[in-house]
Amino acid sequence: MTNKIDMKIVLLGKEYGGKTSLVERYLHDRFSGDIPYQNTIGAAFGAKRIETCQRKYVMLGIWDTAGSERYEAMSRIYYRGAKAAIICFDLTEKNSFEKAKFWVKELNKSEENCKVYLCGTKNDLVKGEALKGNRGVDYYTVTDYADEINGQVFETSSKTGENIYELFRKIADDYVNDPANQEPKPSARDKLNLEEPSTPTKKLHGGCCS
């Protein structure tokens, strides 16, 4: 039996930006870096149940979209109705961050209420003094941009697993804390109807309406 999906998450970003590796690490706890690269065609789907800080369980439906420009129109189909968007960019490549900003603009055209999480990938290639020269995207440039769009920033590594579980946990926590996603509490009238058994209505006779 298929589990009900509570929230839809879409991954967007440039080709070779690390989206598929991120999903593989989160869903299956494995790194696909040693496997020959294959382009995602259209989108790939996966689901996982996660426990939030509030001890609530959320079923995440995760769509990994293709990064190639020829699939951009198709990607728009997959982010319809998404509650969260993970917009990935390669920390070693400046152009991938520019593409991330493009996807933020595209997303805002049709899904204004979708929360944005900017995800810098391949942090293992830039972390540490010896590797800092590999960094193509400045951390503070990203955080300044995140402030402008009311987004959040995570720097991750699919190779080591760094910050990937934390990213999805934050998305789930934000979802359950958003009043728009909470079930409405019954009104006083609803409570009355629930708590008091209904009594048969006695038909009155007489008068012009009898």
Secondary structure, DSSP 8 states (H G I E B T S, - for coil): ------EEEEEEE-TTSSHHHHHHHHHHS---TTS------SEEEEEEEEE-TTS-EEEEEEEEE--SGGGHHHHHHHTTT-SEEEEEEETT-HHHHHHHHHHHHHHHHH-TTSEEEEEEE-GGGT-SGGGGGG--S-HHHHHHHHHHHT-EEEE--TTT-TTHHHHHHHHHHHHHH-GGGS-----HHHHHHHHS----------STT-
